[in-house]
Amino acid sequence: MRILIVNPNTTVSMTEKAGEAARAVAGAATDIIAATSQMGPASIEGHYDGALALPGLLAEIRAGEKAGAQAAVIACFDDTGLDAARSLAGIPVLGLCESALVTAGFLAQRFTVVTTLERSRVLLENLSRHYGFGDRAKVRAADIPVLELEDEGSGAIGKLRRQIEMALDNDGAEAIVLGCAGMADLAFALQAEYGVPVVDGVSAAVKHAEALIAQRLTTSKRGSYATPLAKTYVGAMAGFAPEA
């Protein structure tokens, strides 16, 4: 199997972290290819960053599919560009948030997503409702700018731990979901520390991708994810025009 992990921001160290998390759970026959967007923001924190990350993300997915990827994972917990990528690609495309929530739903009746900033909390609450988990999932923000997760001296991990402890004590959480791809390397240690399932979206998405490939399933092209109609795009978007 060949799975493409696309970091829709331009920070290479975050791509490497996501790639390592993916390889840690992938099957022996699975080849993980980690790619970094070549245009867009250094991190994605809110709707504006997410919108401007789309062209670079879609370019990497298109290139990865042409190079032989059998599935793609968008390595941002906001599920940045997920619907557009599913329309573009002929292979399954998975988002971290959807994959993580579904996985947590297998394991616990009530769970809490711990994410970075308040603006991300609101976005993830909306996604949780969209995916049908609004009554089962709470979302907490740890007041951590994404890039602080790359800085061991920032105190970010301490803030994350405090929110996990509050989720367990106050939310009745039976499991924790890490709401940022930059937290992917922390899941196993936090699970051992707190004694509850801790779900990382990268790992969850990779295992779902392997299952879809094994079942020879891909995104339906009938209806909302139909291949885009051929038309002219102008200006900087000319290279993204759908082909006939």
PyMOL commands that set and color helices and strands:
alter all, ss='L'
color gray80, all
select helices_A, chain A and resi 12-25+47-66+82-88+96-107+118-130+146-150+156-171+181-194+201-214+235-240
alter helices_A, ss='H'
color red, helices_A
select strands_A, chain A and resi 2-7+31-36+71-74+93-95+111-115+137-141+175-178+198-200
alter strands_A, ss='S'
color yellow, strands_A
deselect
rebuild
show_as cartoon
